[in-house]
C-alpha cells in the first residue's frame, strides 16, 4: 500500500520519505516509552508549573 503511494509521487526521492517516516516513528516511540517510564510525581509537578505564581 505504501509503495503504491510513494511510487505515484513525482519529484520526491522515495528514500527521503522513508527516512522521514522512520525518524518520526522513532521519535514518537521514544516519547511514549519516556512517558510510561517517567516518574509520575515529576509529570504532576510539571503539570502544576503554569498554575504556580
C-alpha positions in Angstrom: 0.0 0.0 0.0 2.7 2.5 1.0 4.8 1.6 -2.1 2.0 2.5 -4.4 1.6 5.9 -2.8 5.3 6.5 -2.8 5.7 5.4 -6.4 2.9 7.7 -7.5 4.7 10.8 -6.2 6.9 12.5 -8.7 9.8 14.8 -8.0 10.4 13.5 -4.5 13.0 10.9 -3.8 11.4 7.9 -2.0 14.4 7.5 0.2 13.7 10.8 1.9 10.1 9.8 2.5 11.0 6.5 4.1 13.8 8.2 6.2 11.4 10.8 7.5 8.8 8.2 8.4 11.4 6.2 10.3 12.6 9.3 12.2 9.1 10.2 13.1 8.2 6.8 14.3 11.4 6.5 16.3 10.7 9.9 18.0 7.1 9.0 18.7 8.0 5.7 20.1 10.7 7.3 22.3 8.3 9.8 23.7 5.8 7.1 24.5 8.5 5.0 26.2 9.6 8.0 28.2 6.0 8.9 29.2 5.3 5.4 30.6 8.7 5.2 32.4 8.8 8.7 33.8 8.3 9.4 37.4 4.6 10.3 38.0 5.5 13.0 40.6 7.7 14.7 38.0 4.9 14.8 35.5 2.5 16.1 38.1 5.0 18.8 39.2 5.5 19.9 35.6 1.7 20.0 35.1 1.3 22.3 38.0 4.1 24.8 37.0 1.8 27.1 34.9 -0.6 27.4 37.9 2.2 28.5 40.3 2.9 32.2 40.9 
